Amino acid sequence: MIVAWFKLKYLMTNVTHCPLSSCLYVTIIICMLTELQSLGIRIKTIRNKIGISQEELAFICGFDRTYISLLERGKRNPSYLNLLKLARGLNINVKDLIADV
Protein backbone atom coordinates (compact mmCIF):
# COMPACT_ATOMS: atom_id res chain seq x y z
CA MET A 1 0.00 0.00 0.00
CA ILE A 2 2.80 2.45 0.84
CA VAL A 3 4.57 1.63 -2.42
CA ALA A 4 1.35 2.22 -4.38
CA TRP A 5 0.82 5.57 -2.62
CA PHE A 6 4.39 6.62 -3.37
CA LYS A 7 4.04 5.66 -7.03
CA LEU A 8 0.75 7.56 -7.28
CA LYS A 9 2.26 10.63 -5.63
CA TYR A 10 5.26 10.40 -7.96
CA LEU A 11 2.99 10.08 -10.96
CA MET A 12 0.88 13.03 -9.91
CA THR A 13 3.92 15.30 -9.54
CA ASN A 14 6.01 13.98 -12.44
CA VAL A 15 3.55 12.78 -15.04
CA THR A 16 5.65 13.83 -18.02
CA HIS A 17 8.83 12.22 -16.69
CA CYS A 18 7.31 9.06 -15.27
CA PRO A 19 8.65 5.87 -16.86
CA LEU A 20 5.25 4.24 -16.23
CA SER A 21 3.22 6.86 -18.10
CA SER A 22 2.33 4.40 -20.85
CA CYS A 23 0.81 2.02 -18.31
CA LEU A 24 -2.97 1.63 -18.74
CA TYR A 25 -3.57 2.00 -14.98
CA VAL A 26 -1.72 5.31 -14.90
CA THR A 27 -3.61 6.58 -17.93
CA ILE A 28 -6.93 5.71 -16.29
CA ILE A 29 -5.98 7.56 -13.09
CA ILE A 30 -4.94 10.66 -15.01
CA CYS A 31 -8.10 10.62 -17.15
CA MET A 32 -10.27 10.01 -14.11
CA LEU A 33 -8.87 13.05 -12.33
CA THR A 34 -9.48 15.18 -15.38
CA GLU A 35 -13.07 13.92 -15.70
CA LEU A 36 -13.76 14.51 -12.00
CA GLN A 37 -12.40 18.03 -12.30
CA SER A 38 -14.58 18.62 -15.37
CA LEU A 39 -17.63 17.39 -13.49
CA GLY A 40 -16.75 19.66 -10.58
CA ILE A 41 -16.48 22.67 -12.85
CA ARG A 42 -19.85 21.76 -14.40
CA ILE A 43 -21.51 21.48 -10.97
CA LYS A 44 -20.08 24.82 -9.86
CA THR A 45 -21.08 26.55 -13.11
CA ILE A 46 -24.68 25.33 -12.89
CA ARG A 47 -24.87 26.15 -9.17
CA ASN A 48 -23.62 29.70 -9.77
CA LYS A 49 -25.96 30.10 -12.72
CA ILE A 50 -29.02 29.40 -10.59
CA GLY A 51 -27.59 31.57 -7.81
CA ILE A 52 -27.31 29.24 -4.83
CA SER A 53 -24.42 28.69 -2.44
CA GLN A 54 -22.65 25.41 -1.74
CA GLU A 55 -24.40 25.32 1.60
CA GLU A 56 -27.84 25.75 0.02
CA LEU A 57 -27.16 23.05 -2.58
CA ALA A 58 -25.89 20.72 0.13
CA PHE A 59 -29.06 21.27 2.18
CA ILE A 60 -31.31 20.65 -0.84
CA CYS A 61 -29.45 17.43 -1.71
CA GLY A 62 -29.01 16.20 1.85
CA PHE A 63 -25.20 16.47 1.71
CA ASP A 64 -22.65 18.21 3.85
CA ARG A 65 -21.35 21.53 2.49
CA THR A 66 -17.81 20.17 2.45
CA TYR A 67 -18.94 17.35 0.14
CA ILE A 68 -20.13 19.91 -2.43
CA SER A 69 -16.79 21.69 -2.13
CA LEU A 70 -14.89 18.45 -2.66
CA LEU A 71 -17.03 17.59 -5.69
CA GLU A 72 -16.48 21.01 -7.25
CA ARG A 73 -12.72 20.66 -6.82
CA GLY A 74 -12.72 17.18 -8.35
CA LYS A 75 -11.61 15.55 -5.11
CA ARG A 76 -14.55 13.16 -4.77
CA ASN A 77 -16.09 10.64 -7.15
CA PRO A 78 -19.87 10.76 -6.67
CA SER A 79 -21.96 7.62 -6.78
CA TYR A 80 -24.85 7.25 -9.19
CA LEU A 81 -27.34 7.97 -6.41
CA ASN A 82 -25.48 11.13 -5.44
CA LEU A 83 -25.47 12.25 -9.09
CA LEU A 84 -29.25 11.81 -9.07
CA LYS A 85 -29.55 13.90 -5.90
CA LEU A 86 -27.28 16.59 -7.35
CA ALA A 87 -29.25 16.75 -10.58
CA ARG A 88 -32.52 17.08 -8.67
CA GLY A 89 -30.99 19.76 -6.45
CA LEU A 90 -29.86 21.70 -9.52
CA ASN A 91 -33.23 21.14 -11.28
CA ILE A 92 -31.65 19.40 -14.29
CA ASN A 93 -31.39 15.88 -15.70
CA VAL A 94 -28.39 13.69 -14.90
CA LYS A 95 -27.78 13.62 -18.64
CA ASP A 96 -27.39 17.41 -18.65
CA LEU A 97 -25.23 17.33 -15.52
CA ILE A 98 -22.67 14.99 -17.05
CA ALA A 99 -22.85 16.37 -20.58
CA ASP A 100 -19.43 17.26 -22.04
CA VAL A 101 -17.58 15.72 -19.09
ZIJORA-V974666 format. One record per residue. N is the residue number from 1. RES is the residue in one small letter. SS is DSSP state (h for helix, s for strand, l for the rest). PHI is phi in radians with two decimals (none if undefined). D_CENTER is the distance of its C-alpha to the mean C-alpha in Angstrom with 1 decimal. Layout:
[[N/RES/SS/PHI/D_CENTER] [N/RES/SS/PHI/D_CENTER]]
This chain:
[[1/m/l/none/23.4] [2/i/h/-1.13/24.2] [3/v/h/-1.11/24.9] [4/a/h/-1.10/21.5] [5/w/h/-1.11/19.8] [6/f/h/-1.08/22.1] [7/k/h/-1.09/21.5] [8/l/h/-1.12/17.7] [9/k/h/-1.10/18.3] [10/y/h/-1.10/20.9] [11/l/h/-1.15/18.8] [12/m/h/-1.21/16.1] [13/t/h/-1.63/19.0] [14/n/l/-2.30/21.3] [15/v/h/-1.04/19.6] [16/t/h/-1.26/22.5] [17/h/h/-1.81/25.2] [18/c/l/-1.32/23.9] [19/p/l/-1.21/26.6] [20/l/l/-1.73/24.1] [21/s/l/-1.11/21.9] [22/s/l/-1.50/23.5] [23/c/l/-1.17/22.5] [24/l/h/-1.01/20.5] [25/y/h/-1.05/18.4] [26/v/h/-1.12/17.5] [27/t/h/-1.06/16.7] [28/i/h/-1.11/14.3] [29/i/h/-1.08/12.4] [30/i/h/-1.12/12.4] [31/c/h/-1.14/11.4] [32/m/h/-1.08/8.5] [33/l/h/-1.09/7.2] [34/t/h/-1.12/8.2] [35/e/h/-1.17/6.7] [36/l/h/-1.13/3.0] [37/q/h/-1.15/4.8] [38/s/h/-1.11/6.9] [39/l/h/-1.09/5.3] [40/g/h/-1.06/4.9] [41/i/h/-1.12/8.3] [42/r/h/-1.10/9.5] [43/i/h/-1.05/9.1] [44/k/h/-1.11/10.8] [45/t/h/-1.08/13.3] [46/i/h/-1.15/14.4] [47/r/h/-1.06/14.7] [48/n/h/-1.16/16.8] [49/k/h/-1.12/18.7] [50/i/h/-1.54/19.9] [51/g/l/1.33/20.7] [52/i/l/-2.09/19.2] [53/s/l/-1.47/17.8] [54/q/h/-1.05/14.8] [55/e/h/-1.13/17.6] [56/e/h/-1.16/19.0] [57/l/h/-1.10/15.9] [58/a/h/-1.07/15.4] [59/f/h/-1.11/19.1] [60/i/h/-1.06/19.1] [61/c/h/-1.50/16.5] [62/g/l/1.44/17.9] [63/f/l/-1.88/15.1] [64/d/l/-1.44/15.6] [65/r/h/-1.03/14.9] [66/t/h/-1.15/13.1] [67/y/h/-1.15/10.5] [68/i/h/-1.09/9.8] [69/s/h/-1.05/9.9] [70/l/h/-1.12/7.5] [71/l/h/-1.10/4.8] [72/e/h/-1.15/6.3] [73/r/l/-1.61/6.5] [74/g/l/1.29/3.2] [75/k/l/-1.67/5.5] [76/r/l/-2.23/5.1] [77/n/l/-1.91/5.2] [78/p/l/-1.24/7.1] [79/s/l/-1.30/10.6] [80/y/h/-1.04/12.6] [81/l/h/-1.11/14.6] [82/n/h/-1.22/11.9] [83/l/h/-1.10/10.8] [84/l/h/-1.08/14.6] [85/k/h/-1.11/15.0] [86/l/h/-1.09/12.5] [87/a/h/-1.07/14.3] [88/r/h/-1.11/17.6] [89/g/h/-1.13/16.8] [90/l/l/-1.64/16.1] [91/n/l/1.02/19.2] [92/i/l/-2.38/17.8] [93/n/l/-1.43/17.5] [94/v/h/-1.03/14.5] [95/k/h/-0.97/15.8] [96/d/h/-1.26/15.5] [97/l/h/-1.15/12.0] [98/i/l/-1.71/10.8] [99/a/l/-1.09/13.7] [100/d/l/1.11/13.5] [101/v/l/-1.66/10.0]]
